[in-house]
């Protein structure tokens, strides 16, 4: 069963180095592939956007905060079965960044990399342009904490949490979908939450936060 596979993957990647799951007061459970949390000072944060684009860019946190801001309240759903209701999110629509760099005709998908040096993710270009897919720098009414993937993380509202890559460091626009870490370990390529528009995967009962 899929749920059993998920638990096996988590036990393999979380391990004793992290001490298992770390429940916080906001009811999130924090997962780490590497067993550590990369600490990136605000002044040192950089987001590189490269690949099949006309104008490759490197964004600082100040740069992202100066772009048109999007805010909304959405539930966070983990594929392992837990959820956090009514989370306040704030950031830049991924579509705004794509428009700023100029996506080339050969582009099909995006590949995301993390400052942890281990996690990766993917979205098709169509998925990346959904209005509730953002590069988030605030959540829960405050700057995104290190434990939650800050100072900047991806948030893909229509999909399970493993698609919302933490500690976002790079976005590459590419000509094919490249499965991310969790997909390479048995997760669905498209992690649609049951009832989401455009979902192609069968509904699941229950992504790493």
N, C-alpha and C positions, 0 to 999 in steps of 0.2 A: 504494500500500500504506500501511497505517496507520503503520508504523514510519518510513517516509520523511516522512510528514506531521508526525510528532512531531519529527523532526530539523529540519525546516524551521521549525517554530514555535520550537524552542529557539534556533536560530541567529538568529532575528529578535528574540527577547526578551532573550536573554543578551547578545549583542553584545560589542563590544570593550571597553565600559565596565567589564565585570566581568572581562575577561580569560579568558572561556570558563569551563570547569569547574574547580573548586577541589578536588582530591582531598585528603582529610584522612586521618590515621592510622587512623581508624575505618572507612575505606573508603566513607564517604558521598561523594557528589558534590553540591556545593552550587550550586543555581540561584537566580538573582534576576531577577525581571521588570524591576525598576527599575534594575538595575545597581549597587545599593547595599544595605547592610544597615542597617536602622533600629536605633539603639541606644536601648533604653528602660531607664533605671535601675530597679532593683527598687522603690524608693520611689515612683516615678512611674507604675508600671504600673497600668492600669485596663482592666477588661473590662466593657463595657456590654451588658446583655441587655434588649432592648426588643421592641416589636411586639405581637403578639396574646398578651399575658401579663397576668395579674392584678396582679402585683407587679414592675414593672420594677426592675432592680437594677444597681448598678455595683460590681464586685468588685475589691478590691485583691489582690495576691499573697498577703498574709497571710490574707485572707478565704478564698481558694481552698484554701490549705494547712490551714485549720481545718476544712474540710468532710471527710466520710468519704473516705478515701484508697483508691485502687485501684492495685495493682501487678501487672505481668505481664511475661513475656518473649515477644516476638513478632518475627518477621522483618520487615524493611522492604523492600518491593519497588517499584522504579521502573519505570514503564511503558516506559522506553527500554532495559531489559534487564538492569540491574545490581541486586543485592540485598545487604543486610547482614543476616547471620543473628544470631538470638538477641540482639536489642536489649532492654535492660531499660527499661521505661516506668513512670512513676509520675505520678498526677494524680487528677483528679476525674471520675467518670463524667459524661458529658454529660446523662444521664438525671437525675442528682441535681440538676443546675442547673435543668433544666426543671421538675422537681417543686417546687423551691424558689420559682420565679417564678410557677408556675401557668399552664399552657398552656390557652388558650381553645379552645372547640369548633370554631371556624372555621379553626384552624391546620392546615396541611398540610405545611409544610417549614420549613427554617431557611436563612438566608443568613448567611454569615460574611465578615467584613472583616478586612483586615490593616493593621498599622501602616505597611507600605510604601506605602500609598495606591494600590496598583495591583491586587493580587491579591484575588480573591473566590472563594468556594466555596459549594456547596449540598449539603444532605442532605434527604431526606424525613424526616418526623417518626419514621416507623418505623425508618429507618436510624439516626437520631440516638440512638435508645433501645437500640441493641444494646449488650451489656455490655462489649465491647472497643472502644468509641468514647469517648475521654476528652479532657478539656482537660488537657494534660500540662505539668507544670512541672519534671520531672526526666526525663532519659534518659541511657543509658550510665553510670549510677551517679553522676551529678552534675546540678546545675541545668542546664536547657536553655541552651546558649550562644546568643549573638547569631547566629552563623553557622547554627545549626540551627533558628533561628526563635524563640529565647527573648526574654524570660523565660518566655513561655507560648505554646504552639502547640496546634493540634488534631492528634490522632492517630486515624485511622480504620483499625484493624487489618485489616478484611476487604477493603480497597480499595487500589489503587495509590497511590503517594506523593503524587500531585498533589492528592488529596482531603484530605490532612493539612496544612491551611493553616498557614503559619508566621506568627509575630508577630501572633497573634490579638488583635484589638482590639474586635470587636463581634460579637454574635449577634443577629439579628433573626428573630423567629418570624413567618412570613408565610403567606398563603393560597394560594400557588402556588410551584412550583419555579422558581427564577430561576437559569439557567445561570451558572456562574462563569467566571472568566477563561479557564481552560484549555478548558472546554467550548465557549466562544465561538470558540476557535481549533482546533476539530476533535477534541478528546478526547471519549470517551464520557461521557454524563451520569452514568451509574452505573459507576464504575471498579472493578467487582468483580475480584478476583484469581481466576484459574481455580480452581474447586473451592469457592469461598466459598458459604455458605448464602444463598439468596435472590438470587443473581446473575441479572441479566436480559440483560446484554450478552454478546456472544460472547467467548470467551477471547482474551487478547492475549498477544503474545510480549514479554515484558519486564516519572509523576507526578513531579513535581519534588520533590526532597528538601527 
